[in-house]
């Protein structure tokens, strides 16, 4: 004959203990205001911790939406800033010929999200979630709030492939903001936080910390987009500076960008090709 299991009496004992414990707590709560306050205090502490954890979860779930909203807001501000720049140029040319602010700027901006990015190669690339359907075309510039990101190389219906600034075959026309001296900004394939500004004549005076911005001497990028600051320089072949530029943009933390659309680019390029013949 099989032995009776001892599990049932143990389980019954545990249930009875819990019932007695709950009854004791109820009696204590009902018999003493002090005990009620202590019990409610413990419950509120646990509830507070639970609500804080729930709030943190909701925060991280909403973070993606918040970032996308900020990227869209930044794009709107870029478009507005470019219109103000155009209006300011008009006022500088003729202070009496004031005209209401219009969409006269030739630059527009399209927000995009990065879905692919490399930084540890000599020929780095970036892929964004905007393509031909969104108005992206080959040879359009791509920027971030912290500087130039690259140039569109290939486009499909929904995506675009960008040659990153961190590519030894890529260059951007840049200038020293203080003097206006300009030359190509290139990456030497070493540190992703630095680039080289070359072909600056030897007689140009510069200082550590001088701002480097886009020159505007191309149809791809508007002028005066911040790129970085002068870190150090050396004279090459006794003729020109080679300047190490500390880039503002950290490509390791890049998530959102803006595609630069120059509405006059086709006309400018056509005119340039005509003059080359």
Buried (B, 14 or more C-beta within 10 A) or exposed (E): EEEEEEEEEEEEEEEEEEEEEEEEEEEBBEEEEEBEEEBEEEEEEEEEEEEEEEEEEEEEEEEEEEEBEEBEEBBEEBBEBBBEBBBEEBEEEEEEEEEEEEEEBBBBBBBBBBEEBBBEEEEBBBBBBBBBEBEBBEBBBBBBBBBBBBBBBEBEEEBBBBBBBBBBEBBBBBBBBBEEBBBBBBBEEEEBBBBBBBBBEEEBEBEEEBBBBBBBEBBBBBBBBBBBBBBEBEEEEEEBBBBBBBBBBEBEEBEBBBBBBBEEBEEEEEEEEEEEE
